[in-house]
Amino acid sequence: MEAGAATNGASTSADDETNRGSREEEEGPSLNSLALMRKVTTPANISSVDIKDWCRVIYEGVLLKKNAQAKSHYPLNSIYLSYQYQLQDKFWVDEKLHKNCFLVLPKACDIAGGDEESCWSWITEKENCFRSAVDIPVPESKQLSWLLIQGRFKTRALSPNTTYEVAFVVKVNGPDSSSISNVTLELDLPDGTKQTGTEDLERKPKKKWIKLCASEFMMGPKTVGTIIFALQQPFKVRMSGLILRGVLIHPKDDSAKHNQDDAVEHEFL
């Protein structure tokens, strides 16, 4: 009887742990997402937020501080421009899926010719965060003959056992957009896997934010580490009017039936 009681007790304990995990997922963000709040820069008065409002903070989104150890991946005399002193991401939790989401902002990316006024101009776009809309610098192409944007992201901040999509969020509204054809997208995973694909910008909607999907991956033990993503293409005719909003790293919702382009408009505007 004692052995049986012990067995039943262990089973009950395991069930309690499972139920507790389920309740936590139903009730709100994980402890992992709360830990990321230590890097918050916007809103600046985050410490004064009432505890009952913390879920709203995480669902609506915050800007994270740069990683003090972040370094440029290229030599200082390289054609690439690394804004390592301004690295930051937007972080939020999907309120429906309770999964961590990130937008790697343009200043955290390496952009070929990003410091050349003849190639890019830096403008601002409003990024919605908790209780505020923040001006974020974004690059717009000017007479661009070669497109190359690269970036990195450490996956340890992502939600486990989740399929993530990595996508460049861009807008094409220049007069030379008709000259654009396919662009190449790449994603290197920590397990050594390299995924490539193409998107035809000429067939995409103009003057609205769209997603260019680099690839998808399952967040698990084999993908813990750093992912590297890239968007590139040489242009036959110099191209202007391509704006980068950032690189979206978010969980796939297989049950969603809505149009993907509409989803981007909803998330960012």
Disulfide bonds with the S-S distance in Angstrom:
none
